[in-house]
Amino acid sequence: MSRKRSKANVKFTRKMQGALFFVFCVVFALILGLCARLVWLHANEGENYGKKLLAQHSLGTNTNLPYRRGDILDRNGVVLARSTKVFNVIFDPSIINMDESYAEPTINALVQIYGLDANELRSILIEKSTSAYIRLLRQQSLESKLAFEEYVAASDDRKKIQGVWFEEEYVRNYPFNSLASHVIGYTVGGDIGTWGIEQYYNEELIGVNGREYGYYDSELNLTKVSKPATDGNTIISTLDVNVQRLAEEKIKNFRQTWKCENIGVIVMNPNNGAIYAMASNEGFDLNDPRNLSAYYTPEEIAAMSEEENLNALNRMWRNFCISDTYEPGSTFKPFTVAAALEENLVKATDTFTCDGFRKVAGYRINCNRRSGHGVVTLTEALMKSCNPALMSIGEFLERDLFHQYQEHFGFAQTTGIDLPGESKSILIPIENLNVTELATSSFGQGFNITMVQLASAFCSLINGGNYYQPHVVEQIRNASGTVVYENPGIVLSVSVSAQTSEFMRQAMFMTVDSGTASPAKVEGYLVGGKTGTAQKGVRDKENQKYVVSFVGCVPTDDPQVVIYVVIDEIHDEEKKASSSLATALTSEILEEILPYLGVYPEGEINYHIDLPVNDPSTDLNDMQEGDIIAPED
């Protein structure tokens, strides 16, 4: 039997002891050598190594380089909205505290240029000694930044002014304050578009932030390595500053003379759908969008609850021209006539008899002229805004065709205008479009539409039949100026034939020249159009409210401009149902804006126009309580 040697019996020989001692001596010698090297480095290279360590001090809080939000311009290149670079003043105690000689020169520089409190700065250096990022000031101008840099450069202690740097930022501003506020919109939270173009084209206007890495070199100079930001695109709108400004001035003047709930004005190019101006009421200050002082007194604002204040703001921000619906009244009559012409149900030579009213399903529906117009032609039916003639045409169409043409002219759906907040129309469902509803609908009552719907559809009636999608942006350019999007005009459909369009232009001219819309005349121009007055809410003679309007084009032989004016609830009892106020306001606007749009008069012009005051053809509108439906006795 063999014997196994136990581990406990292994002897630690002298040879093994010697080897272990040798290893110990080598390790000990290495440690002594490393300590000696560290002592030597500290004595001879400590300052250099300290600077190398300092050079790795990262500016992690300044890693983002903000992009610049794109500008919004008018059609002529005038800036409507821009982002201006500003600078946040950043304080870095961790750098300043590395050398006690840095503190006072740096504090003095900040006190001299920015007027900061020296004691507060000293407290920050003590209380937040290791912090690398303290924002002292926000949104300082470029001039103040340059002033600080010039102070440092001229200072005898410039090497000791350390730990101050500038963080870039952008602020949005609007040079014209409230001009076109409902179309332009504004930004919140730094860069979030709200309402208008700012919201609809937010993804185009925003860019991509860059990255920046900063460090101090061996001489304590701040060195930065950057990946540039990509700025947002520039929006070229269809708006014309001069046209918009004049429209808003006329609205303001009108409201000072005639109190009303609201006024909307749209001026557009009928040949491509471009909106030159879109205005309602006073708008709001884009640089201070929560300021209600244009609509309420300080006492009224102070008395508002939080909910009331928010409701008031939403009413102020709301774009009446695209977000509010109303009954169009007689401005819809051209569409009824056009539909009948397209279907060969009427001819331009047809005549109609008006006795001042028409009996429909037991109801007496009046004309604006209670004594009746007698025999009228198709053109005269529009010129005189004859309700019985239009009701006859509505009967020819019957409800199926009438409803189809409402859809055909774009009244059954939104226009798709490039603005947020467009409302849908409220049409009578075809199954409910009975004889009475068809009769009243033929002259524009009983259903609701928006201003932009009617203006766009009217453009197609007088431009040869092309229905262009209305739009407020014609071009988008990137930061380098390259065009990335262009809208020359998008034809969505063909609404009428060239023959029908020609008839409409002539009839609209006659309506202004010799009919109910004569106050819309502008000397030297061929103006055509149609008035409208519609009752609001319950048909109550005692407390009836009205929307009065006018839609027109200039010149009628080759339309270049379409204008639509809607006045909601005139407070004056005598004038509340008078479309002559809308036509007169239209004339005032057209007279001034047409030259800016390159549409000039012919011959020698006397721009002062005396409108008749008591002429029934102008003082009476094309309803004047005449469209109230009364049960037949």
C-alpha positions in Angstrom: 0.0 0.0 0.0 1.5 3.4 -1.1 1.6 6.3 1.1 0.3 9.8 0.0 2.1 13.0 1.2 -0.2 15.4 3.0 -0.2 19.1 2.1 0.3 19.9 5.8 3.7 18.2 5.6 5.1 20.4 2.7 8.0 22.4 4.0 8.7 26.2 3.2 12.2 25.8 2.1 15.0 28.4 2.2 14.9 28.6 -1.6 11.2 29.5 -1.5 11.8 32.1 1.2 14.5 33.7 -0.8 12.3 34.0 -3.9 9.5 35.6 -1.9 11.9 38.1 -0.4 13.2 39.0 -3.9 9.7 39.7 -5.1 9.0 41.8 -2.1 12.1 43.9 -2.7 11.2 44.4 -6.4 7.6 45.6 -5.6 8.9 47.8 -2.8 11.5 49.4 -5.1 8.8 50.1 -7.7 6.6 51.8 -5.2 9.5 53.9 -4.0 10.2 54.8 -7.6 6.6 55.8 -8.4 6.4 57.9 -5.2 9.6 59.7 -6.2 8.3 60.3 -9.7 5.0 61.8 -8.3 7.0 64.0 -6.0 9.1 65.2 -8.9 6.1 65.8 -11.2 4.3 67.8 -8.5 7.3 69.9 -8.0 8.3 70.5 -11.6 5.1 69.9 -13.8 2.2 70.4 -11.4 1.0 73.6 -13.1 1.0 72.1 -16.6 -0.8 69.0 -15.5 -3.3 71.2 -13.7 -4.0 73.1 -16.9 -4.3 69.9 -18.8 -6.9 68.7 -16.3 -8.7 72.1 -16.6 -8.7 71.7 -20.3 -11.0 68.7 -19.9 -13.6 70.8 -18.0 -16.7 70.2 -20.1 -19.5 72.7 -20.7 -22.1 70.1 -20.6 -24.9 72.6 -20.1 -24.1 74.3 -23.4 -24.4 71.3 -25.6 -27.4 72.6 -27.6 -27.1 75.3 -30.3 -30.6 76.6 -30.9 -31.9 76.8 -34.4 -33.5 80.0 -35.7 -37.2 79.7 -36.4 -38.0 80.7 -40.0 -39.3 84.1 -40.9 -42.7 84.9 -42.2 -42.8 87.4 -45.1 -45.5 89.1 -47.1 -45.7 88.6 -50.9 -43.3 91.5 -51.4 -40.7 90.3 -48.9 -41.8 92.5 -45.9 -41.0 90.7 -42.6 -44.2 89.8 -40.7 -42.5 87.6 -38.1 -38.9 87.0 -37.3 -36.7 85.4 -34.6 -34.0 87.6 -33.1 -30.9 86.2 -31.5 -30.5 87.1 -27.8 -28.0 85.9 -25.2 -28.3 84.4 -21.7 -25.4 85.4 -19.4 -23.9 82.3 -17.8 -21.8 82.3 -14.6 -19.3 79.5 -13.9 -18.2 79.5 -10.2 -16.1 76.3 -10.6 -13.8 78.1 -13.0 -13.6 81.4 -11.0 -12.9 79.6 -7.8 -9.8 77.8 -9.2 -7.9 81.0 -8.6 -8.9 83.6 -6.0 -7.5 86.4 -8.2 -10.4 85.8 -10.8 -13.3 86.7 -8.5 -13.1 90.5 -8.2 -12.2 91.3 -11.8 -15.0 89.1 -13.1 -17.5 90.5 -10.6 -16.5 94.1 -11.5 -17.1 93.4 -15.2 -20.6 92.0 -14.6 -21.4 95.0 -12.4 -20.2 97.5 -14.9 -21.9 96.1 -17.9 -25.1 94.5 -16.5 -25.5 96.4 -13.3 -25.6 93.2 -11.2 -25.2 93.2 -7.4 -21.6 92.4 -6.5 -22.5 90.9 -3.1 -25.0 88.6 -4.7 -22.3 87.4 -7.1 -19.8 86.8 -4.2 -22.5 84.8 -2.4 -23.0 82.6 -5.5 -19.3 81.9 -5.6 -19.4 80.7 -2.0 -22.7 78.9 -1.9 -22.4 77.3 -5.4 -18.7 77.0 -5.6 -18.6 73.8 -7.7 -21.4 74.7 -10.1 -20.5 75.2 -13.7 -23.8 76.8 -14.9 -25.6 79.6 -13.2 -27.9 81.7 -15.5 -27.6 85.3 -14.3 -29.6 87.0 -17.0 -31.9 86.0 -19.9 -32.5 87.3 -23.4 -29.9 90.1 -23.4 -29.2 91.9 -26.6 -26.2 91.5 -28.9 -25.2 95.0 -28.1 -24.8 94.2 -24.4 -22.8 91.1 -25.2 -20.4 93.1 -27.4 -20.2 95.7 -24.7 -19.0 93.1 -22.2 -16.5 91.7 -24.6 -15.1 95.1 -25.4 -14.8 95.8 -21.6 -12.9 92.6 -21.1 -10.6 93.3 -24.1 -9.8 96.8 -22.8 -9.3 95.7 -19.2 -5.8 95.4 -17.6 -7.2 92.3 -15.8 -8.6 90.7 -18.9 -6.7 87.4 -18.2 -8.4 87.3 -14.8 -12.0 87.8 -16.1 -13.0 84.2 -16.3 -16.1 82.0 -15.9 -18.5 84.1 -17.9 -19.9 83.0 -21.2 -23.0 83.5 -23.3 -25.7 81.1 -24.3 -27.6 81.8 -27.5 -31.3 81.9 -27.7 -34.0 83.3 -30.0 -37.1 85.3 -29.3 -40.0 85.7 -31.7 -41.2 89.2 -32.6 -43.7 90.7 -34.9 -42.7 94.1 -36.4 -46.3 95.2 -37.1 -47.8 94.1 -33.8 -51.5 93.3 -34.5 -51.4 93.5 -38.3 -52.8 90.3 -39.8 -52.8 88.7 -36.4 -55.5 86.1 -37.2 -53.5 85.0 -40.2 -50.0 85.0 -38.8 -50.6 83.6 -35.4 -47.9 83.6 -32.6 -45.7 81.3 -30.7 -45.7 80.1 -27.1 -43.3 78.1 -24.9 -40.4 79.4 -27.0 -41.2 77.7 -30.3 -44.7 76.3 -30.5 -46.8 77.8 -33.2 -50.3 78.8 -32.1 -53.1 79.9 -34.5 -52.5 81.1 -38.0 -49.5 80.4 -40.2 -47.3 79.9 -37.1 -49.3 76.8 -36.2 -50.2 75.4 -39.6 -46.6 75.6 -40.9 -44.9 74.9 -37.6 -43.0 71.9 -38.9 -41.6 74.0 -41.7 -40.7 76.9 -39.5 -38.8 74.9 -36.8 -35.3 73.6 -37.4 -32.9 71.2 -35.8 -30.7 72.2 -32.9 -26.9 71.9 -33.2 -24.4 70.6 -30.7 -21.5 72.4 -29.0 -18.6 71.1 -26.9 -16.6 73.6 -25.0 -13.3 73.4 -23.0 -10.7 75.7 -21.7 -7.2 75.5 -23.2 -3.9 75.7 -21.4 -4.2 79.5 -21.3 -7.7 79.4 -19.9 -9.3 80.5 -23.1 -12.7 79.0 -23.9 -12.6 76.9 -27.0 -15.7 75.5 -28.6 -16.3 72.8 -31.1 -19.7 73.0 -32.8 -22.0 71.2 -35.1 -24.1 74.1 -36.5 -27.9 74.2 -36.1 -30.2 73.8 -39.1 -32.5 76.9 -39.2 -36.2 76.7 -40.0 -37.6 77.5 -43.4 -38.8 80.9 -44.5 -42.5 81.3 -45.3 -43.5 83.6 -48.1 -47.2 84.4 -47.6 -49.7 85.7 -50.1 -50.5 88.6 -47.8 -49.8 92.2 -48.9 -48.9 94.4 -46.0 -50.4 97.5 -47.6 -53.7 95.8 -48.5 -54.0 94.2 -45.1 -53.2 97.5 -43.3 -55.7 99.5 -45.3 -58.4 96.9 -44.8 -57.8 96.9 -41.0 -57.8 100.7 -40.9 -61.2 100.8 -42.7 -62.6 98.2 -40.3 -61.4 100.3 -37.3 -62.9 103.5 -38.7 -66.2 101.7 -39.5 -66.5 100.4 -35.9 -65.9 103.8 -34.5 -68.9 105.1 -36.5 -71.2 102.0 -36.6 -71.1 99.7 -33.6 -71.4 96.0 -34.5 -70.4 92.6 -33.3 -67.8 91.8 -35.9 -66.6 92.6 -39.4 -64.8 90.3 -41.7 -62.9 91.3 -44.9 -61.3 89.0 -47.4 -59.4 90.2 -50.4 -58.1 87.6 -52.8 -56.8 86.8 -56.3 -59.6 85.0 -58.2 -57.1 83.6 -60.6 -55.0 81.5 -58.2 -56.8 81.6 -54.8 -54.1 83.7 -53.1 -55.4 85.7 -50.1 -54.1 89.3 -50.1 -55.8 90.3 -46.9 -57.9 88.7 -44.3 -59.1 90.8 -41.4 -61.7 90.9 -38.6 -62.3 93.4 -35.8 -59.1 94.8 -34.2 -57.2 91.6 -34.1 -54.7 91.3 -31.2 -51.1 92.2 -30.4 -48.9 89.3 -31.6 -46.1 90.5 -29.2 -48.6 90.4 -26.3 -51.3 87.9 -27.4 -53.0 87.7 -24.0 -53.7 91.5 -23.8 -57.5 92.0 -23.9 -57.3 95.8 -23.7 -58.5 96.4 -27.3 -61.8 94.9 -26.3 -62.3 95.4 -22.6 -61.6 98.1 -20.0 -59.2 97.4 -17.2 -62.1 97.1 -14.8 -63.8 94.5 -17.0 -60.7 92.5 -17.3 -60.0 92.6 -13.6 -63.6 91.4 -12.9 -63.3 88.3 -15.1 -63.0 84.9 -13.7 -60.3 82.6 -15.1 -62.8 80.9 -17.3 -64.3 84.2 -18.5 -60.8 85.4 -19.3 -60.0 82.3 -21.3 -63.3 82.6 -23.2 -62.6 86.2 -24.0 -59.1 85.3 -25.3 -60.4 82.5 -27.5 -63.0 84.9 -29.0 -60.2 87.4 -29.7 -57.9 84.9 -31.2 -60.7 83.3 -33.3 -60.5 84.0 -37.1 -64.0 85.2 -38.0 -63.3 84.7 -41.7 -62.8 81.0 -41.5 -64.2 79.9 -38.1 -67.6 81.5 -37.9 -70.7 80.4 -39.9 -73.7 82.5 -40.8 -76.5 82.5 -43.4 -75.1 84.1 -46.6 -78.4 85.7 -47.7 -78.6 87.1 -51.2 -74.9 86.7 -51.9 -75.8 83.1 -52.5 -78.3 84.0 -55.3 -75.6 84.0 -58.1 -74.9 80.3 -57.3 -78.6 79.4 -57.6 -78.7 81.1 -61.0 -75.4 79.6 -62.1 -76.6 76.1 -61.2 -79.8 76.6 -63.3 -77.8 77.9 -66.2 -75.4 74.9 -66.1 -78.4 72.6 -66.2 -80.1 74.5 -69.0 -83.1 75.0 -66.8 -83.0 78.8 -67.5 -81.6 81.0 -70.2 -80.3 84.5 -70.0 -83.4 85.7 -72.0 -85.9 84.2 -69.6 -88.3 86.4 -67.6 -90.0 86.0 -64.2 -93.0 87.7 -62.6 -92.7 89.2 -59.1 -95.8 90.3 -57.2 -93.9 91.1 -54.1 -94.3 87.7 -52.5 -94.7 84.0 -53.2 -96.8 81.5 -51.5 -95.0 78.3 -50.6 -96.6 75.5 -48.6 -99.0 77.8 -46.8 -96.4 80.5 -46.1 -96.1 83.9 -47.6 -92.4 84.6 -48.4 -91.9 88.3 -49.3 -89.6 90.1 -51.7 -87.6 93.1 -50.7 -90.0 95.2 -52.7 -93.4 94.5 -51.2 -95.2 96.0 -54.2 -93.3 93.6 -56.5 -90.8 94.1 -59.3 -93.2 93.1 -62.1 -91.6 91.2 -65.0 -87.8 90.8 -64.6 -85.1 89.2 -66.7 -82.6 86.8 -65.3 -80.1 89.6 -65.0 -82.6 91.9 -63.3 -83.5 89.1 -60.9 -79.9 89.5 -59.6 -79.7 93.3 -60.1 -82.9 93.8 -58.0 -82.3 90.8 -55.8 -85.8 89.5 -56.5 -86.7 86.6 -54.1 -89.7 85.3 -56.0 -87.6 84.9 -59.2 -85.0 83.0 -57.2 -87.6 80.8 -55.7 -88.9 79.9 -59.1 -85.4 79.0 -60.2 -85.0 76.9 -57.1 -88.2 75.0 -58.0 -86.7 74.3 -61.4 -83.6 72.8 -59.8 -85.6 70.7 -57.3 -83.9 69.6 -54.1 -81.6 66.9 -55.5 -79.9 69.2 -58.0 -79.9 72.1 -55.6 -78.1 70.1 -53.0 -75.7 68.6 -55.5 -74.7 72.2 -56.6 -74.2 73.2 -53.0 -71.7 70.5 -52.8 -70.3 71.2 -56.3 -69.6 74.9 -55.3 -67.7 73.7 -52.2 -70.3 74.6 -49.5 -70.6 71.0 -48.2 -67.0 70.7 -47.1 -64.2 72.9 -45.8 -62.0 74.6 -48.4 -58.8 73.2 -47.1 -57.2 76.7 -46.6 -53.8 76.4 -45.0 -54.9 77.9 -41.7 -56.0 76.1 -38.5 -59.6 76.4 -37.2 -61.6 76.3 -40.4 -65.2 75.4 -39.5 -67.6 73.2 -41.5 -70.8 74.6 -43.0 -74.2 73.6 -41.8 -76.4 72.6 -44.7 -80.0 71.4 -44.7 -79.8 67.6 -45.2 -81.2 66.6 -48.6 -84.0 64.6 -46.9 -85.1 67.8 -45.1 -84.9 70.0 -48.1 -88.6 70.3 -48.6 -90.4 73.0 -50.7 -90.2 75.7 -48.0 -86.6 75.0 -47.2 -85.7 74.9 -50.9 -87.5 78.2 -51.5 -85.6 80.0 -48.7 -82.3 78.3 -49.5 -82.5 79.5 -53.1 -81.9 83.1 -51.8 -79.4 82.0 -49.1 -81.3 81.5 -46.0 -81.7 78.4 -43.8 -78.1 77.1 -44.0 -74.8 78.4 -42.7 -71.4 78.8 -44.5 -68.1 80.5 -43.8 -66.7 83.6 -45.5 -63.8 81.7 -47.1 -66.2 79.2 -48.6 -68.3 81.9 -50.3 -65.3 84.0 -51.4 -63.6 81.0 -53.0 -66.7 79.8 -54.7 -67.4 83.3 -56.0 -63.9 83.5 -57.5 -64.8 80.4 -59.6 -68.0 82.0 -60.8 -66.3 85.0 -62.3 -62.8 83.7 -63.3 -64.1 81.3 -66.0 -65.1 78.4 -63.8 -61.9 77.3 -62.0 -62.3 76.6 -58.3 -58.9 77.4 -56.7 -58.1 76.2 -53.2 -57.7 79.4 -51.1 -54.3 79.7 -49.6 -52.2 82.1 -47.6 -48.7 80.8 -48.4 -47.2 80.9 -51.9 -43.7 79.7 -51.3 -41.3 78.1 -48.8 -37.6 78.6 -48.9 -34.9 76.8 -46.8 -32.2 78.6 -44.9 -30.0 78.8 -48.0 -32.7 80.4 -50.0 -33.7 77.4 -52.1 -37.4 77.1 -52.9 -38.6 73.8 -51.4 -42.4 74.4 -52.0 -44.4 76.6 -54.3 -48.2 77.1 -54.7 -49.0 78.8 -58.0 -52.7 77.9 -57.4 -54.3 74.5 -57.1 -57.5 74.0 -59.2 -59.8 71.6 -57.2 -62.6 71.6 -59.7 -64.4 73.3 -62.6 -67.5 74.9 -61.2 -69.2 76.5 -64.2 -68.7 76.9 -68.0 -67.0 79.8 -69.6 -70.5 81.0 -70.9 -72.0 80.9 -67.4 -69.0 82.7 -66.0 -69.3 85.4 -68.6 -73.0 85.9 -67.8 -72.2 86.2 -64.1 -69.6 88.9 -64.7 -72.0 91.0 -66.7 -74.9 90.5 -64.2 -72.6 91.4 -61.3 -71.5 94.5 -63.1 -75.1 95.5 -63.7 -76.0 94.9 -60.1 -73.4 97.5 -59.0 -73.9 99.8 -62.0 -77.7 100.0 -61.8 -78.9 97.7 -59.1 -79.0 97.2 -55.3 -75.2 97.3 -55.0 -74.6 100.8 -56.4 -72.7 102.1 -53.3 -69.9 99.7 -54.1 -68.9 101.8 -57.2 -65.4 103.0 -57.4 -64.9 105.7 -60.0 -62.7 104.6 -62.9 -63.2 100.9 -62.3 -65.6 98.2 -63.5 -66.9 96.9 -60.2 -69.3 93.9 -60.0 -70.9 92.1 -57.1 -73.8 91.1 -55.0 -75.3 92.3 -51.8 -76.6 90.1 -49.0 -78.6 90.5 -45.9 -79.5 87.5 -43.7 -81.5 87.2 -40.5 -79.9 85.6 -37.5 -81.6 83.2 -35.2 -85.3 83.2 -34.6 -87.3 85.3 -37.1 -88.5 87.8 -34.6 -89.5 91.2 -36.0 -89.0 92.9 -32.6 -85.5 91.7 -31.9 -84.2 90.6 -35.2 -80.5 90.6 -35.8 -78.8 90.6 -39.3 -75.7 89.9 -41.1 -75.1 92.2 -44.1 -72.5 91.7 -46.8 -71.2 92.3 -50.2 -69.1 90.1 -52.5 -67.6 91.6 -55.6 -64.8 91.6 -58.2 -62.7 94.2 -60.1 -62.6 94.7 -63.1 -65.5 92.7 -64.3 -64.1 92.4 -67.9 -61.0 90.7 -66.5 -61.3 90.1 -62.7 -58.0 90.5 -60.8 -59.4 91.1 -57.3 -62.3 89.6 -55.3 -63.4 91.3 -52.1 -65.9 90.0 -49.6 -67.1 92.1 -46.7 -69.4 90.8 -43.9 -70.8 92.9 -41.1 -72.3 91.0 -38.2 -75.1 92.6 -36.1 -75.0 96.3 -36.7 -76.3 97.8 -33.5 -78.1 100.8 -35.1 -81.8 100.0 -35.4 -82.3 101.9 -38.7 -79.3 100.5 -40.4 -79.0 97.0 -38.9 -80.5 95.4 -42.0 -78.9 97.7 -44.6 -76.4 96.1 -46.9 -75.6 99.6 -48.2 -73.1 99.9 -45.2 -71.3 96.8 -46.5 -71.2 98.1 -50.1 -70.0 101.5 -49.0 -67.3 100.0 -46.9 -66.3 97.8 -49.8 -66.0 100.9 -52.0 -63.7 102.7 -49.5 -61.4 99.6 -49.3 -61.2 99.0 -53.0 -60.5 102.7 -53.8 -57.3 102.5 -51.8 -56.0 99.0 -52.3 -56.4 98.5 -56.0 -53.4 100.6 -57.0 -51.3 98.6 -54.5 -52.3 95.5 -56.4 -51.4 96.9 -59.7 -55.0 97.5 -60.8 -55.3 101.0 -62.1 -58.3 103.1 -63.1 -59.0 104.4 -66.6 -59.3 108.1 -67.4 -59.2 111.1 -65.1 -60.5 110.1 -61.7 -62.2 112.1 -59.0 -61.7 109.9 -56.0 -64.3 111.7 -53.8 -67.6 109.9 -54.2 -70.8 111.2 -52.7 -73.0 108.3 -51.9 -76.7 109.0 -51.8 -78.2 109.0 -48.3 -81.9 108.6 -48.8 -82.0 106.8 -52.2 -84.1 103.7 -51.6 -81.9 101.7 -54.0 -79.0 102.2 -51.7 -80.5 102.7 -48.3 -82.7 99.7 -48.6 -80.9 96.4 -48.7 -81.9 93.5 -50.7 -84.0 92.2 -47.8 -85.0 94.9 -45.3 -87.2 92.6 -43.4 -88.6 91.3 -46.7 -87.4 87.8 -46.3 -89.3 87.1 -43.1 -91.5 84.1 -43.7 -95.1 84.7 -42.5 -97.9 82.1 -42.4 -100.6 82.9 -44.9 -103.9 83.9 -43.3 
